Structures are given as structure tokens and as C-alpha cells.
């Protein structure tokens, strides 16, 4: 199976580097490129990519608004944010807008390819080595208006609440299984139930929800 990828970045050199690497991958195909958010939204509707690799800071419509429009539409494209960890204050907002994960621009190209595959396959990018640190950092920068607690949160069981807390801390399914003394398959079942009960798009949104409702406190 070949996954279709749309590259969105206002720097042609960044797009060229990614395109060159992706072209060499037998299971990935670049179907289009965009230099700003509005073009990304338009090309997503026209080309139906599986994954949109999205920059944040671009002229005109930025990556956050473009991500919100793409993920709230009727298509199935998933968005991976491409950012610079040290100076980008917008990653948390992008995740709240519906991104399924994010990449750091100084990551190894092989890791970027692996990340695209993970998201294209329907998972989200919650890698303990990088993502946990980033999410905790940006969780210290919440939206100006606190998000309301979802009523459905009151309907989850104690066991589901425990799983949600551990997901919010960035643990993988394997790590959660070891901590709770249950099988990985059981953890997957709990996560699937949480996604359905909380109307969450993917694992990233569960992490965001855990922070926004105070179930997980950011660490420093």
C-alpha cells in the first residue's frame, strides 16, 4: 500500500529535501506541495492525501488554521505538524486544532518517514522519547479560554480513567500494560473505548484532554 503525502512549507528547500527522501520510499508518494495554509486546504480537497506534513509559520493562513479546516472537513487526511522545538510557541494550539502529531525539523529523515507512516496508518505520534517532552512543554501554554470539561468524562470507568491518565503522561500501550499488569490488547481496548466515549479523533486528542481537564499536570 502506498500512502499519499502533501508537503506544506513556505521554504522550497525544506519541501525539496522531504520530497527527495519520500520519493525514494516505496510506500510513500508526494502528491503535491503547498507554500501556505490556504493552498494546503485547497490541495487537500483536490488531491485527497493520506497525510499532510504541515509547517506552522507561513505567510497568509498559518498552519494552525489550515490544520483546523482540514481536520474539521469531510475528508480523511491526517495532519502532522512540522516545527522547530526551541522557538515554536504554536504546537500545542496545532494539536488542539486536530493535528495527529508533530515532527521536529532537526529529526533524522528516516525518523520523519517513520512518523509519516505511523500517522498514515491511523495512529498518532506520541513517541515517549520526543513527544512526551514536547507535549508537557506546550501544555504549560494553554489556550486563553479554558476548554470546558466534556460531560462524557463523567461516564468513563475508574479503569478507563487510569488508562487516560497514563496516555496523557505519554506512555505507550506496552508501558501502560506493564504498569497496570494487563495485556497490550486490553490496553488497546481501553483506548478504543476512550476514543469513542470522549469523541476524540486519535491518541493526541486524548493527551490534550487529559491536560485540559487537569487529570495530568505538566511537569518541569
N, C-alpha and C positions, 0 to 999 in steps of 0.2 A: 504494500500500500504506500502511495506517495502522498505526503502532506503538502498542501499548498500554503505558501508563505507570502505575506505582503510586508515590505520593509518601509518604515516611515521614519525619516530623519531629515533634518534640513541640511545636513552635511553630506554632500555627494561622496566624499571619501569613505565615510562610515558605511554608507549603503553599498559602495563598490566592494569594500572588504568583506562585508557579510554576504553579498551576492556571490562573490568568488568562492567562498568557503561552502555555502549552501549548495551551489551548483555541482560541487564535487561529491555531495552526499547523495547516494542512490535513492533515498527515501524522502528527500525534501526537494521542493521546487519553488523558486521565486516566480510568482505570477504577476508581480507589479511592484512599483515603487512610488512613494509619495514624499513630498518635501514639506508638507504642513498638514494640520489636522483636518481641514475641510476636504482636502484632496483624499486623505485617508478614508474618511467616511464615504465619499463618493465611490472610490475604487473598491472598498469592501462590499458595497451594494452591487457593484457591477461584476466583480471577479470572484466573489464568494470564497475567500481564502479560509483555510482552517485556523491559521494563526496570524495575528497582526503583531509584528515587533514594533513597538511604539516608543518614539522619543517623547520627552516631556516638553522641553523648552524649544518652541518653534514659533516663527512669525505667524501672525493671524491667530487662528484657532490652535490652542495648545493641545498637548497630548491628553490632558485630563478631560477636557470637554469632548474631544474626539472619542476617547475611551467610553465615556458615559453614553454618547449617542450610538456607538457601535454595539455595546453590550445590552442596551435597552431596546434595540431593534428586534426585528423578527428573525434575523439571521443567526447562524450558529458559530460565527467567528469568535475566537477567544483572543484576548489581548495580553501580551507580555510587555511590560514597561521596560524600556532601556534607559538607564540613568547613571549618574555619577554619584556614588555614595557620599563623598565628602562635602559636596556643595548643593545637593538637590534637596529642597525642602518640600517637594511635592509628591513624593512616592506614596505616602500614607493616603493623601487625597485621591491619588490614582487608583489605589486598591479599593477605596470606598466607592469609587466610580464604577467598579466592576472588573478591574484587571484581574487576571488569573495568576499573576506572579510578576516578578521583575528580574531583570538581568543587570549586572554592573558592567560598565563599558570596559573595564580593565580585566574582565574574566577571560580565561583562555577560550579560544574559539571552539575547541572541542566541547567545553562546558556549555557554551551558548547553544551549540547544536543539540546537545543532550537536553537542555532546558526546553528548547522548542519542541522536541519530540514528546517530552513529558506533558506539556500543556496541550499539544495537538491530540494526544491520546485520551484527553479528558481529565487529567489530573491537574493539580496546581503546584506551583513552585514553592514548597515550604521545605527547603533544604536546611537541616539543622546547622550546617557549617557556615551559612551565609544569611539565609532568610530570617532565622530567629533573631539574629543580632540587629538586622535592619528593621524588622517589624517592631521590636522593642524600642529602638531609637525613634522611629517615627510615631509610635503610639504616644510619645510624650508631646506630640504636636497635634492634638485633636482638633476637629472642626470647631469653629467658633460657637455654633449652636449644638448643644449636646443632642445626640440621637436618642429618640425615645426608646425605652425598653420594649422589646417586642412581647406582646401578650403570650405568644406561643412558648416563650421561655419558661413560663409558669407550668407548662404542660409536659415538660421533659422529666424523666425519672432521675433519681439520685445517681444511678449508674451512668446515664447519658450525660448528666451534668459533670460528672468526674471526667468522662472522656472529652467533653468540650473544653474543660479547663486545661487538660493536657495538650489538646490540639492547639489551644491558644498559646501555650508555652513553647510551641514549635516542635513538639515531639513527633517522631514518625510513628506509623502504625506498629512497627516492630518494637519501638521503645515503649509505647503505651501498653502493648501486650505484656511485655516483661514487667512493667511497673504494676499492672493490675492483676498479674497472674492469670491471664486469659489468652486465648489463641489470637493470632493475627486476623483470622477470618471473622472472629467475634468482634474485634475492633472495627473491621470494615463494615460489619452490620450496624454497629452503633453509629458510625459516621454517616452511613446512608440514611439512617432514621433521623439523625440530627439535620441533615440537609433538607429532608422532606418536611420535618416539623417546623423548622425555622425559615423555610422558603429561601434557603441560601443557594447561590449558584455553584459554589465549589468550596474547597477547604480554606482558601484565603478568606472568604467571607465569614467562615466560622471563626477564624482567628480574629478578624476585625470585631465581630460581635462579642467575642469573649472579652476584648479590651473595653469596648464601648459600654458594656453592661457592668463592668467592674469585677467580673469573675477572675480576671487576670490583671495584676498590677505590673506595669512596666518596671523592669529592674535597671539599675545603673551600675 
